[in-house]
Amino acid sequence: MAQRVLVLNASYEPINVTSLHRAVVLVLKEKAEVLEEALMPIRTSGSSFVKPQVIRLVYLVRVPRYEARKITRRALFARDDYSCQYCGSSARLTVDHVVPRSRGGGSGWENVVTSCAPCNSRKGDHLPGEIKMFPKNKPRPPSASVFISVAAPKRPKSWEPYLASLAA
């Protein structure tokens, strides 16, 4: 598996996870600085470079709010803790529109939840009140930590101080 690098905005806000290659390019182009490095450097035939684990952009970038980020199954399932929002099951997960699209519901973060196949089938195109099936948690846009955990399920210890603000 390719090494992943945590990217912080100039304000130290975690904004992304990128590949080692992309992180090194940003550092060499002086668009980012290395905050945390691995013990082993990157060696070439003629030189040696620091192997970054956390970088910070030297300029502030405007990050789209998490509501505007594209909905993916992985991000949705992570937001809902990989469990059906109706019964709690973690098997045969699907995506359910709380207000069905056939009834005018949209496909935004506020209208989609994780559902197991049996609950999704049972709910069908009914509104939650009609069939008495309400999601356990109100659908909402996910936090930044959801996108970071989807991009890098295993996080190095060196990331923890920078991600502590996301847990709060």
Buried (B, 14 or more C-beta within 10 A) or exposed (E): EEBBBBBBBBEBBBBBBBEBEBBBEBBEEEEBBBBBBBEEEBEEEEEEBEBBBBBBBEEEEEBEEBEEBEBEEBBBBBBBEEBBBBEEBEEEBBBBBBBBEEEEBEEEBBBBBBBBBBBBEBBEEBEBEEEEBEBEEEBEBBEBBBBBBBBBEEBBEBBEEBBEEBEE
